[in-house]
Amino acid sequence: MSDDTAAADATAGAVETLGGAVADLHRVLRRSTVRRTGRTPLPDAQVEVLRLVERCPEISVKETAERLRTAANTVSTLVSDLAAAGLLERTRDPHNRRVVRLRLTPAAHLRIRDYAGHRRDLLLDALARLDEPARRDIVRAAGQLRRLADLLADLLADQERADPPIEPSGAARP
């Protein structure tokens, strides 16, 4: 086996480990944080909408659907459910009354801040159980993991622009 092949195999193994670890980390943090908050968990799709609106206040429903690569009617249902739960405000765009803009409510901001605090505390508790070099490596990697997540989202968007996904009904999205 050549050095290049061995290196490629090692990288592939590390990438598989990374993917599994990130999935497990997400699952454990979500479950543990939900348990700590004592709230009924929101479906992942609703959480995605809230996180996007948090990053992009005043985003439209159409833009939300495009960014999440989801059908507009699906996003509209999610938005209606979140508005009914008191977590999203919908307002008409003053320049185009057909466009609905989204904004988090104070209750949503509080929920997100509370959730983030519990998640931070869980991570700090777990990090404290690691030795100093491991803790330092993980903290140092945090920014690059964020960058990797952003790059993956961009890659997916580029792929979907080139080859739009098929909707469950079997019809391709425009």
QUIUR-V72406 format. One record per residue. N is the residue number from 0. RES is the residue in one letter. NEAR is the number of other C-alpha atoms within 10 Angstrom. Layout:
n->{N:N}
res->{RES:RES}
near->{NEAR:NEAR}
This chain:
n->{0:1:2:3:4:5:6:7:8:9:10:11:12:13:14:15:16:17:18:19:20:21:22:23:24:25:26:27:28:29:30:31:32:33:34:35:36:37:38:39:40:41:42:43:44:45:46:47:48:49:50:51:52:53:54:55:56:57:58:59:60:61:62:63:64:65:66:67:68:69:70:71:72:73:74:75:76:77:78:79:80:81:82:83:84:85:86:87:88:89:90:91:92:93:94:95:96:97:98:99:100:101:102:103:104:105:106:107:108:109:110:111:112:113:114:115:116:117:118:119:120:121:122:123:124:125:126:127:128:129:130:131:132:133:134:135:136:137:138:139:140:141:142:143:144:145:146:147:148:149:150:151:152:153:154:155:156:157:158:159:160:161:162:163:164:165:166:167:168:169:170:171:172:173}
res->{M:S:D:D:T:A:A:A:D:A:T:A:G:A:V:E:T:L:G:G:A:V:A:D:L:H:R:V:L:R:R:S:T:V:R:R:T:G:R:T:P:L:P:D:A:Q:V:E:V:L:R:L:V:E:R:C:P:E:I:S:V:K:E:T:A:E:R:L:R:T:A:A:N:T:V:S:T:L:V:S:D:L:A:A:A:G:L:L:E:R:T:R:D:P:H:N:R:R:V:V:R:L:R:L:T:P:A:A:H:L:R:I:R:D:Y:A:G:H:R:R:D:L:L:L:D:A:L:A:R:L:D:E:P:A:R:R:D:I:V:R:A:A:G:Q:L:R:R:L:A:D:L:L:A:D:L:L:A:D:Q:E:R:A:D:P:P:I:E:P:S:G:A:A:R:P}
near->{5:7:8:9:10:11:11:12:12:12:12:12:12:12:12:11:12:12:12:12:12:12:11:12:12:12:12:13:16:17:11:15:22:17:13:14:14:9:11:8:14:11:9:10:13:17:15:15:22:24:13:16:20:17:10:15:14:18:18:20:22:18:14:23:17:14:14:17:17:16:15:16:12:12:22:15:12:20:22:16:14:21:17:11:11:14:20:23:19:18:14:14:14:10:7:8:10:9:16:17:21:26:20:23:16:13:13:19:15:13:15:17:12:15:18:13:14:20:18:14:13:17:13:12:11:11:16:11:10:12:9:11:9:12:16:12:10:14:12:11:12:11:11:11:13:11:12:12:12:12:12:12:14:12:12:13:17:12:12:12:11:9:10:14:16:11:11:8:6:8:9:11:11:6}
